[in-house]
Amino acid sequence: MNKKHLRLHLAIIICTVTVLLLCWQFDVLDFYRPDWLFALLVLPIFTWIALKGIAGLPSKTNAISTTVRHLLFIIIVVALADIQFVQKNNNITVFYLIDYSASIPEATRDKAIEYVNASFAKSDKKENDMAGIILFGDDASVDILPVRDLFIEELHSFINPNYTNLQNAVDLAAAAFPSKTRKKIILITDGNQNNGDILEATRAAAAENIELDVLAVSYVIQQEVLVEKVGLPEKLHLKEAFDMSVHINSIQSTPATLLIFRNDVEIIKQEIRLKSGENTFILPVRIKTPGFYKYTARIVAPNDTIVENNESSNFVYIQGESRVLFVTEDGDDHDVEHLVAICGAEELETKVIGPDEFPVTLGELQAYDLLVLANVDASNFSSNQMLMVKSYVNQLRGGLIMLGGENSFGAGGYELTPIEEVLPVRMDIRQKKIIPKGALVIVLHTCEFAKGNYWGKQITKAAIDTVNRQDDVGVLFYGYQGGDQWLFDLTSAANKGRLKIKVDKCNPGDMPSFGPSFQMAVKSFAKSDAMVKHMIIISDGDPARPAPADVKNLAANNITVSTIGINPHSARDVDVLKYIAAKTKGRFYNVKDPKTLPQIFVKEAKVVKRSLIFNQPFQPKLTINSELTKGIRQSEIPLLLAYVATTPKDRALVSIKSDNENEDPILVQWRSGLGKSVAFTSDASSNWAKHWIGWAKYKKIWSQIIRWTARKRDNSNVTITKKIIGDEVVMTIDAIDEKGNYINFNSIIGRRVDTKYKGHNLEVKQTAPGRYEARFKIKDMGVNLVNVAYTNPLTNKEGFIQSGVSIPYSSEYKKLTTNLPLLKKVASIGSSKKVILNSDPALANIFSSPFPPAITPEPIWEYLLAVAVLIFMMDVIVRRVILSREDLKEAFAELPMFQKRRRESAEQDDTMSALLRRKEEVFKESDQDFKKSLTDKAEAGDYEKVDAVSSDAETNKPASYDDSSTRVESHSKDSDSSATTSSSPASSGDDESYTSRLLAAKRRARKDEEESKE
């Protein structure tokens, strides 16, 4: 490479690197990983190698190749440095953050919306500036995405108003901003945050060049009274008097009425006088029985504005002896009287109730250590009460025993319920060898009352859902075209969905008589192997009275019939339905409201579930000696008369089972969550267990079952204190033994049950000698129950303590003024103005910002890699392919622009060729005439004329004429002439003269042709 080429090479490389660095310096380009740029320092080494190399290439080729390779290296390096093109944008996007928490009055919220609309309309907005809306309380939601024309007509977001989390709102806005504009937040709030940290969010936003202006929401509440808290001692003893403190805050002096409730029952009503500010009232209280108690204080004052903050609650737990709650179908103790006596002998407190007295809150149920369900149908409990029982066992360590009976387990409808989840057995018995089943036939006559056929379809589908999968079900109705007919004959309920689709297509007509339907049902039941056969008839009662033989036939085949009368026309119609039910041992319902029909049909459909009852004496088989059967021998166990078929769960322990092929479980136990549950599928009364009642070890086995299942109590000195900070509860546990010593390194397990009966683990940590702490957040208003189990590491003694946390109202209702100090601090961090915005929307200047244009880097390294591939191919071509000037001309000739010129040239050549061909034809004709003339002269012997003619002809030929076509003929004629006049010297000379003239003419013609081509 010579000096000239070297200087040119260096100029190109230096200029390239300089341009890159200048673009980087002036923010035209940026590098995400600029450390790679140090690799460019090796470029001089590459240049030196190219200069000293012995590749044997010409200087120019070597310079081109070296430059191409250096450019390729530069491109690869800047691509590895993640080069990015920097885009700048002066447009701005504004997010209005509107506080919709409960602390802000509704009228004030409306004013905030008016401010947003007015400030947007009066702003100095540019064409591409945008604005959006975010609503926030505890959570935040983008209600309107950034748009160029903003006007709020209606807000659609649903947020939790019970807390104010300003940090959530700012964080959401920072994440929702478009990336290629400047960013600004207008925070409209009272500043009463009780969750999150707005100062942290403001600093983070400022670090991202997000401006945050604050508009303070102000309001005045002049008359307000609120109950702040109810104070109770942390540890109480039975019958010990204690003081309860009620803390009330009042803005103004006013008379008021103070009400005190214990477990929602009013115990104190007192007229008081409130002063402005804090008020504390001390009330003496005494508890005579152990249990879990909720104390609620409620204040009633004139001119009070917010009712939500007029009530507060607290809990106290007095530990006594274990308590057992028995629940029976009718509320008497007939089914459990023997177990109640056993509990009394064991010094356990008992209470027997009916389903209508069952606790409606988990706190009430928490007071009992054992719950016994004795032959109670599942329909007696609401879904909420079932969830309570599940949480009572799994989360609060409660015990549960279910006794068998006609209304228990699967026969009582407990399949797929929360109670089934905590029991050690399943109601599904599909895997049994002997599968008992029932059969249900529904007769529909529903066309004669309002929306009758609609209700007929609904109740039929409800009944199908109620029966077990192994049961049979059929539907009879009267069709106008087919008379009495089956919608579907008795068929398995395994595919309930398919059967309900058929029900939807049914259109019952006016049934003239019950007789045909009864006969069809009896015939179908006769083919069924169901253990329980039941019919349900819904009608107005006006079809013809069935023949006595038809009714007797139903009874003789053990088919029970329940009748449902709706909209009967006369007393006679009612009598017909009552007669059918009475004769077949069914039930009659006189329905006034169709809305009660589904409940009735579900109840009646459960009759077929009695097929799950094995109603014959059997000898129970002892399978294992557990805590429940300790000291019991097989030979001692008396007969049981019946049981309800169930299936034990995988982890359950079966102590006693049946002696039939199925070996169904009779006594089953297991641990469910923190608690325990037992299933005894027979009963404990004289109904099915009359042989057990007189058994010598009846008391022993049931004492062991009750003691194992019931929650254990411990009279320890462990106490729990609670403190609520915002939405967080700080729970402190103090553990002291009987001698007053701290219990350290205790094994503590805590569980919390929220307002929706969902359990949560508590993380308990030791923070000081004998002191432990757990923290958790509460989002919903209501009662949270806490159960703490512990083990003393020195004695290995186990115990537990219960407590509760009540959040009667949101802390939003405690803040009654705007938090200006906090808002000023936020403005000083996030706003360029460093002050709170003026409430006049015309002065807001929403779309003005001192922040620099938004810079958006656009990665371009992918494009550079594509350029690098092309440059690499260019380098290969320069080094490996040698091209001459002619090769380049030919290459250029192949380009489209040269192709056009070639086409035009070809067209000209075609025209010239045609003219030349025509010219040649003309000369050929002249030449033939000339040759013929010569031949005629020669034959006549007139050689002088021949020479004269040929000379003239030769002289007159055009210069471009090519005589090669006639050359052969001339030679042949000359040969003939030579043969004739071989002895004549004159002939030879003439011949040479003629030949030379022909050759000269040919040369001239070729020359002219070449010149014309050029």
Helices and strands as residue ranges (DSSP letters): H 3-25, E 29-31, G 34-42, H 43-52, H 59-80, E 83-89, E 92-99, H 106-121, E 130-136, E 140-147, H 166-176, E 182-189, H 198-207, E 210-216, E 225-231, E 241-250, E 254-262, E 265-274, E 277-286, E 291-300, E 311-318, E 323-328, H 337-345, E 349-353, G 355-357, H 362-366, E 370-374, G 378-380, H 383-394, E 399-403, G 409-412, H 418-422, E 425-426, E 438-444, H 452-466, E 472-479, E 483-492, H 496-504, H 515-526, E 532-539, H 548-556, E 559-566, H 571-583, E 588-591, G 594-596, H 597-605, G 606-612, E 613-614, E 621-622, G 634-636, E 643-644, E 647-648, E 653-657, E 665-672, E 675-680, H 690-693, H 698-709, E 719-725, E 728-734, E 747-753, E 759-762, E 765-768, E 771-777, E 782-791, E 798-807, G 811-813, H 820-830, G 841-843, E 854-859, H 861-880, H 885-893, H 896-940, H 943-956, H 964-980, H 985-1013
